[in-house]
Amino acid sequence: MTTLTIQLPDSAYEMLQSAAKVAGKSLQQFVSDRLSFIADEMPVGWQDDLDDMTLLTDAELWQSARATLSARDVARFTALMDKYQSDNLSHRERMESERLVARYNRLNLVRAKAAALLHDRGHNLKDFYVSS
């Protein structure tokens, strides 16, 4: 097992913390499980999209590396998690929460790939991780 320390925007941390609580897991276990799932079960087309990122300009990669979920998506996910805790999610709301989690997972893969490509191209990412 490898240890990894990362910097996350507060909104991402809060979303992960809420989802871990709903799942009845520690934050560390929840994130580890999600990353393992993503690595093992990446949806069709995602790997191709990540591979195509090598064609992006540095400016486009910086934009991708700095991307975040919209405030609306974060608020909606938080509301769904709050509702989930009281066992009141409808089937439609459960599906919506799964779509938001998938969107968040995809965004993090894109951000990580963009950062890796920028690093490979010689960019210093120290300040990026501190301000993200």
Secondary structure, 3 states (H helix, E strand, C coil): CCCCCCCCCHHHHHHHHHHHHHHCCCHHHHHHHHHHHHHHCCCCCHHHHHHHHHHCCHHHHHHHHCCCCCHHHHHHHHHHHHHHHCCCCCHHHHHHHHHHHHHHHHHHHHHHHHHHHHHHCCCCCHHHHHHC
